[in-house]
Every structure is written in C-alpha cells, then in structure tokens.
Amino acid sequence: MACWRINLVSVEFKVANKDLLLKTLKKLDIRYSEWGNRISFSHQGYDLEINMETQQITSNKSAVDSINYLKREYTRSAVEAKAKANKWILRPVANSNKMRVVKY
C-alpha cells in the first residue's frame, strides 16, 4: 500500500502594504482570493496562502523557489513605489538583479 507524505513549510513574508501585494499579484497575472486575513493563490502549480496577521506563507516544501520569486517581485514593487513617490529614477544594473536609485 502506498504511503503519501506532504511536507508543509511556513516562510516569513513581511508585507507592510497589502494593496501593494495585491497590485504585484495582478502585475504577475496571478489570480487570488481573499477571505479574512488570508490571501490564497496558485503560482507555477503550487497552492500558496499568505496569512497577513502572522506574515507567513504556507505551502509544500517544493514551492520555495516560487515563494522567493514572489518575495523578490513584491520587494521590487515596493522600491518602485517609493522611488515614484520621491521622484527618484530607477536604473537597472547590468547583468544583475539589482537596481540603482538616482535622485536628482
């Protein structure tokens, strides 16, 4: 008889701005659903759930790459929003996942 085991992980994900997170999900063309303090969605075949109260994402263990991608994109959106609010210019750094903020 087959035995199935699912390993769940909870990854800390500090979301300071829920609206920015939802805009990021829309920008990535990810459909989500909200109820209470939870946001659930699927990305790259993984079902993910963010608990806004505990600031944790819960999913199976193999979804860590997908979670890290989402965290990077949320951070990018936060930096872009802050730069826009302060009228700063963002310039990508060649051959890296970094950006340079220029204030004029």
C-alpha positions in Angstrom: 0.0 0.0 0.0 1.3 3.4 -1.0 2.2 5.9 1.7 2.0 9.6 0.9 3.7 12.3 3.0 3.3 16.0 2.4 5.8 18.4 4.0 4.5 21.8 4.6 6.7 24.9 5.2 5.9 28.3 6.5 8.1 31.1 5.2 8.2 34.5 6.8 7.0 37.2 4.4 6.7 40.7 5.8 4.0 42.5 3.9 3.8 46.1 5.0 1.3 47.1 2.4 -1.5 44.7 1.4 -2.6 46.8 -1.5 0.9 46.7 -3.0 1.0 43.0 -2.6 -2.3 42.7 -4.5 -1.0 45.0 -7.2 2.1 42.8 -7.5 0.0 39.7 -7.9 -2.1 41.4 -10.6 1.1 42.6 -12.4 2.3 39.0 -12.4 -1.1 37.9 -13.7 -1.8 35.7 -10.7 -5.4 35.3 -9.7 -6.0 35.3 -6.0 -8.8 35.1 -3.5 -9.2 36.8 -0.1 -11.0 35.9 3.0 -10.4 37.4 6.3 -6.7 38.0 6.8 -5.7 35.3 4.2 -4.8 35.6 0.6 -4.6 32.3 -1.4 -3.4 31.8 -5.0 -1.6 29.4 -7.3 1.8 30.0 -8.8 3.8 27.6 -11.0 1.4 24.8 -10.0 1.8 25.4 -6.2 -1.0 26.4 -4.0 0.1 29.2 -1.7 -1.6 31.0 1.2 -0.4 34.2 2.9 -1.7 34.9 6.4 -1.5 38.7 6.7 -1.8 38.5 10.5 1.2 36.2 11.1 3.1 37.4 8.0 3.7 33.8 6.8 3.3 31.9 3.5 2.3 28.3 3.9 2.9 25.8 1.1 4.5 22.5 0.4 8.3 22.3 0.7 9.0 22.2 -3.0 7.4 25.7 -3.6 10.3 27.6 -2.0 11.6 28.9 -5.4 8.1 30.2 -6.2 7.9 31.9 -2.8 11.3 33.5 -3.3 10.3 34.8 -6.7 7.1 36.3 -5.2 9.1 38.0 -2.4 11.6 39.5 -5.0 8.8 40.9 -7.1 7.0 42.3 -4.0 10.2 44.0 -3.0 10.8 45.3 -6.5 7.2 46.8 -6.4 7.9 48.4 -3.0 11.1 50.0 -4.2 9.4 51.2 -7.4 6.5 52.7 -5.4 8.9 54.5 -3.0 11.0 55.8 -5.9 8.0 57.1 -7.7 6.7 58.8 -4.5 10.0 60.6 -4.0 10.5 61.3 -7.8 13.7 59.2 -7.9 14.8 57.3 -11.0 15.5 53.6 -11.0 18.1 52.3 -13.3 18.9 48.6 -13.7 22.4 47.4 -13.0 23.8 45.4 -16.0 23.9 41.6 -15.6 22.3 41.5 -12.1 19.0 41.5 -10.3 19.8 44.9 -8.8 18.7 48.5 -9.5 20.3 51.8 -8.8 18.3 54.6 -7.4 19.2 58.1 -8.7 18.0 61.2 -7.0 18.0 64.4 -9.0 
